[in-house]
Amino acid sequence: MNILFLHGLESKLSPAKRVILEKYGTVIAPDLDYNSNPDTIQNLYNEFKNQEINVIVGSSMGGFAGFYLANSFGVCALLYNPALPYRNNVVQNIPSDLPKKRSPLMRIVLGGQDDVIKAKDNLVFLSQNFSELKECTIQIINELAHQIPVPIFEKQTQYFFEELCY
């Protein structure tokens, strides 16, 4: 299984989280510069459209890109605090001509204490764009802020991959 991991703004995939993901497959984690590249989604689509990507995992800005890519590739996605409703002054274009295959399963983990991407704003966005989803599980963790601690990442990743097995 090939897992495309999309990190957040000015961050990277930590070694501890990579080890967790590698339990489930081969991890592809491109180095992304969202600030200088407003066409990140289109570029990622072009780069991976001819490769076998089975799952997308994204966090924050990577969750934003992952939402659109999963719905273009038609693959399952696990998104942590995705920057769906707003991107904090970072310009990212949403390509209008991407294929619309819809993700068969999307798990979205939101932090109740996230003051960067507020859970309620993501819920409003998702309710307004629900037609983009086939099946979506939303988990709100009240004590979770924007950063995803390794134990929460491990547990939510396990839940996601268990869901894929059914």
C-alpha positions in Angstrom: 0.0 0.0 0.0 1.3 3.5 -0.9 0.6 6.3 1.6 0.9 9.9 0.4 1.6 12.0 3.5 1.1 15.8 3.1 2.6 17.8 5.9 1.3 21.1 7.2 2.5 24.6 6.7 6.2 24.9 7.5 6.4 21.5 9.0 7.6 18.0 8.0 6.7 14.4 8.8 8.4 13.5 12.1 10.4 10.3 12.3 8.1 9.0 15.0 5.0 9.5 12.8 6.7 8.0 9.8 7.4 4.8 11.8 3.7 4.6 12.6 2.6 5.1 9.0 5.2 2.6 7.8 3.4 -0.2 9.7 0.6 0.2 7.0 2.6 0.7 3.8 5.2 2.6 1.9 5.3 6.3 2.9 5.7 9.0 0.3 6.2 12.4 1.9 7.1 15.2 -0.5 8.7 18.4 0.8 6.1 21.1 0.2 6.4 24.9 0.2 2.9 26.2 0.3 4.0 29.8 0.8 5.8 30.0 -2.5 3.7 27.6 -4.6 0.0 28.5 -4.9 -0.5 25.5 -7.2 0.5 22.8 -4.8 -2.7 20.8 -5.4 -2.3 20.8 -9.2 1.4 20.0 -8.9 0.8 17.1 -6.6 -2.0 15.8 -8.8 0.3 16.0 -11.9 3.2 14.3 -10.0 1.2 11.4 -8.6 -1.7 10.8 -11.1 0.2 8.0 -12.8 1.4 6.4 -9.6 -0.5 4.0 -7.4 -1.6 6.0 -4.3 -3.9 4.1 -2.0 -4.3 6.4 0.9 -3.7 10.1 1.6 -2.8 11.3 5.1 -2.6 15.1 5.6 -2.4 17.6 8.4 -3.5 21.2 8.4 -2.5 22.6 5.0 -1.7 19.1 4.0 -5.2 18.1 5.0 -6.6 20.9 2.8 -4.6 19.6 -0.2 -5.4 16.0 0.8 -9.2 16.7 0.8 -9.1 17.7 -2.9 -6.6 15.1 -4.0 -8.4 12.2 -2.3 -11.6 13.4 -4.1 -9.7 13.6 -7.4 -7.8 10.2 -7.1 -10.8 8.5 -5.6 -8.8 7.2 -2.6 -9.4 7.1 1.1 -8.0 9.9 3.3 -7.1 10.6 6.9 -7.0 14.3 7.6 -5.9 16.0 10.8 -7.2 19.5 11.5 -7.5 20.2 7.7 -7.3 23.9 6.7 -10.5 23.6 4.7 -12.3 26.8 5.7 -9.3 29.1 5.6 -5.6 29.0 5.0 -4.2 31.9 7.2 -3.2 34.2 4.3 -1.5 31.4 2.3 -2.8 31.4 -1.3 -3.6 28.0 -2.6 -5.5 27.5 -5.8 -8.1 24.8 -6.0 -8.0 23.5 -9.6 -11.4 23.4 -11.2 -10.5 20.8 -13.8 -9.4 17.9 -11.5 -11.3 14.7 -11.9 -14.2 14.3 -9.4 -14.0 10.6 -8.3 -14.8 11.2 -4.6 -13.0 9.6 -1.7 -14.7 6.4 -0.7 -13.8 6.9 2.9 -12.6 10.0 4.7 -11.7 10.3 8.4 -11.3 13.8 9.7 -9.8 14.4 13.1 -10.5 17.8 14.6 -9.1 19.4 17.8 -11.6 21.0 20.1 -8.8 23.2 21.4 -7.4 24.1 18.0 -7.1 27.9 17.8 -5.4 27.8 14.3 -8.1 25.9 12.4 -11.3 25.9 14.6 -13.2 22.7 14.6 -16.6 24.5 14.3 -15.3 26.2 11.1 -14.3 22.9 9.6 -17.8 21.5 10.5 -19.5 24.4 8.7 -17.3 23.9 5.7 -18.0 20.2 5.6 -21.7 20.7 5.9 -21.7 23.1 3.0 -19.6 20.7 0.9 -20.9 17.4 2.0 -21.8 16.4 -1.6 -18.0 16.0 -2.2 -18.0 13.0 0.2 -19.2 9.4 -0.1 -18.5 8.4 3.5 -17.0 10.6 6.2 -16.2 10.0 9.8 -15.5 13.1 11.9 -13.8 12.7 15.2 -13.6 15.7 17.5 -11.1 15.3 20.3 -11.9 18.0 22.9 -8.4 18.2 24.4 -6.6 18.3 21.1 -5.0 21.5 19.8 -3.5 22.1 16.4 -0.4 20.0 16.8 -1.0 16.3 16.8 0.8 14.4 19.6 2.3 11.1 18.6 0.0 9.0 20.8 -3.1 10.6 19.3 -1.6 10.2 15.8 -0.9 6.6 16.4 -4.4 5.8 17.8 -6.3 7.7 15.0 -4.1 6.2 12.3 -4.9 2.7 13.7 -8.6 3.4 13.7 -8.4 4.6 10.1 -6.6 1.6 8.8 -8.9 -0.8 10.8 -11.8 1.0 9.1 -10.2 0.3 5.7 -10.1 -3.4 6.4 -13.9 -3.7 6.7 
